[in-house]
Amino acid sequence: MLSVLTLNLHSQRDRWLGRRELLLSGILDELPDFIAFQDVSVVGRQVNWLARQINARWGNHLYYWVQIGRHRFRPTATGGTAILSRLPIIRHEKIDLGHQQVALLANIELPLGRTLDFVSAQLSAEPHMRQVRHEQIMALSSALAANGRSPYQIIGCDLAAPPSSRVVHRIKENYISAFEHIHDTDPIATYPTALITHNITETTCVDYIFASTVINIHDVRFFGRQPHPADPNLFPSDHIGIIANITFPDVTI
């Protein structure tokens, strides 16, 4: 059985030096096989630090990783997405979603000649951009339906949209929401945590793991839901992550 984690890192804003150890501890406790990070500080080498710390503290090379910036012309100037994998990454590519948003796809080697297309994606977050988000999810769906893609596909994402939205309904036409599959409904809220206390008017679910219908989902739970024991306002991120246990037909690991 393998595990998948998705989490919006909130870049290096709001007490990153304090919360990064909390995040690192949580990852070391779970050791997910595949991790999708959104809102990554590429220029700050945020994921480089995390991956190297995990590998060093585990004592060997545990994770491969890739990342991309979301700005088309200045790839290290703004936030991006990243993928960590305990299995070898064969190749990776950028999927242009439009409006300066990109998704990252990593084709990952599974046993017996199989591969997984694992995606980390983040859509435009501004409330007035509902139509833009729908266009972005259509662009992502189209890219993932191209000839030559693996039948095994998993998307870890921050869609900036609740389960009732047209964006989520669209992606569910082709993929299963892992959380909904196990718990019969998507989370009530994954954003924000108490790390953020200003200008928050409501809580909502925006974070999801979607999987191809041929993938077996066995368990789904939250990640990063607990604050630091000595500080009730210090969380790994302003988002709560989701982690799922999965298996693939005809693939034994």
N, C-alpha and C positions, 0 to 999 in steps of 0.2 A: 504494500500500500504506500502511496505517495501523498504528500501534502502540499497545498498551495496557499500562499498568503498574498493578500493585496492590502496596501496601505498608502495613503497620501501622507508624505513626509512633512508637509508644511514648510518645505525648504529649510533654511537655517534661521527662520524667524522665531521669536518668542521662546527664549531660554534654550536654544539648541544645545549649548554646552552642558546644561543640566539634564536635559531629557535624552540626550544621545546614549548615556549609560543605561538609562531605563529601557530604551529601545533595544540596545545591544543585549541586555540581560534577557529580555523577552524572546528575542530571536534565538539566542543560545539555548533557552529552555525548550523551544519548539523545534528548532532546526528544520524549517520547511524545505522541501525539495526544490520548490520554485517560488520566487518572490517577485511580485510586480509592485514597483514603487512609482508614485506620481508626485508631481511638484517637487522635483529633485533640484538641488543647487549643483549644477554641473560645474560652474566656474569655481565653486567652493569645494569641489572634490568630495562632496558629502558621501556618496555611495562608495567611492574609493576607500575612504576612511572606514566605513562600516564593514565592507567586505574584508579588508586587510585585518581589521581587529578581530572579526569572527574567525578568520583562518588562523591568525596567530594564537588566539586563546583556545581554539580547538586543538591546535598542535600540528595541523597539516593543511594541505590545500583542499578546503571543503567546498568553496563556491567559485564558479566562473561568473563574470558579470560583464554587461554591456549597458551603455547609456547614450542618450541623444538629447540635445537641446531642442527646444520647441521653436526657436526663432529661425526662420528659413535662411536668413542672410548672415546672422551672427549666432552660430550654434551654441556658443558657450556664454552668451550674454544674458540669457533668461533661464527660467526653470525648464526642466525636462522630465523625461521618464527613464526608468532603469529596470533591468531584469537581472536577478541573481538565480543561478541554477546549480544544483549539485551534480547534474548530468551534463555532459559536454554540449556546448553550443556549436552547432555546425555552421550556421551563418545567422546574420541578423539584418534587418532592413527597417527603414523609416517609411511609415505610411502617412502621407500628407492628408490631414483632415480639413484643411482650409482654415482661414482666420487665425493663422499663426499657431495652430495646434497640430501636433503630430502624435502618432502612436508608434510604439516600438514593438516589432515582432522578432522573436528569436525562434529559430527552428532548432529543436533540441533532440538529441539522439536518445532513443529508447532502445531496449533490447530487441533482438530478433529482427533487426532491420527496420523497425518502426520509428517514426518521428512524431514530435509534438510541435504544433505551432502555438507558442505561448506569447500573449500580447499584454502589454501595459499601455493603458490609454487614459487620457484625461480630456474632457470636453470643456468648452468655454464656460466660465462660472457665472458671468454677469446675469442677473435675473432677467433682463430684457432680451436675452439672446436665445429664446426658446427655439425659434426657427433655425438659427445657426446650429444649435445643438442637434436638431433633427437632421440637418444637412451633413453634419459631421458623422453621426452614427450611420447614415446611409453610405457615406464614403468608406467608413470602416467595414461595414457589412459587404460592400461591393469588393473591396480589396481581399477580404478573407474568403470570398466565393470564387476567386480566380482559379483557373486551371492549374493543377500541380500542387495545390495546398494539401496539407495533411488532413485526413478525416478526423484526427484528434486535435481539437482546438480549445484553448482556454483563454478567457479574457479577464484580467484583473483590472478594475477601472474605477475612476471617479467620474460619474456621468453628470454631476452637478444637477441632477434631476431626480425627483421622487419616483417611487414605484408606479404611481398613477399616471405618469407623464407619457406622452407620445413616444419619446425617446426610448424609454424602457419597454414599452409595448412593442416597438419595432425590433429591438434586439432579441426579444423573447420569441419572435416568429421563427428564429433559427437556433436559438440556444436556450439552455435551461439555467435559471437562476439557482445557484447551488443552495443558498440559504432558504429560498422558498421551497425547493425540492424536499428539504429535510424538515423544515418547520412550518410548512403550509402557507407561509407568508414571508415577505421580505422584512427586514428589520424596521422597527418604528423609527429609529434614528441611528445614524452613524456620525453625525456632525451637529454641533461641536462638542468637544469635551470641555471640562472646566479650565483647560489651558487658556481658553479665550473667554474673556468676561465682558468685552466691550462691543457695542453695536450688534448684538445678537437679538433678533426678534423671534426666532423660532428654531426648533430642532427638526432635522429631517434625515431621511436616508438618501445618501448619494453614492455609496460605495457598494460594489457588487463583484461577485465572481460568476461568470457565465461559462458554461461548458457545452461542447457538442453533445447531442443526444446519445451518442454511442459511448460516452464516458460514464462510468459508474461513480456516483457520489454517495459516500457512506456516513459522513458526519461533517457538520459545519458549526463553528463557534466564533466568538469574538476574540480579537487580539488587541491588547493595549487598552483594555477597559478599566484597569485598576491604576490609581495614581501611585506616586511614590509614597512609601510608608511614612515618611516624615514630612510630606508636603501634599496636602489634598488637591492642590491646583497644578501639580506637575504631572503631566501625562506624556507618553512617547510622542504624541502628535495632537493636533486639534481635531483629527479624525480618529474614529475607531476602525481598526482593521478587521478583516474577515479571513478566516483560515478554514480550509476544507480538506478532508481526506478523500482521495479518489483512487480508482483503479481503472486500467484499460483492458478491454477484451483482448485475449490472445497475447498479452504482455505480462510476463512474470518477472517481478523485481524482488 
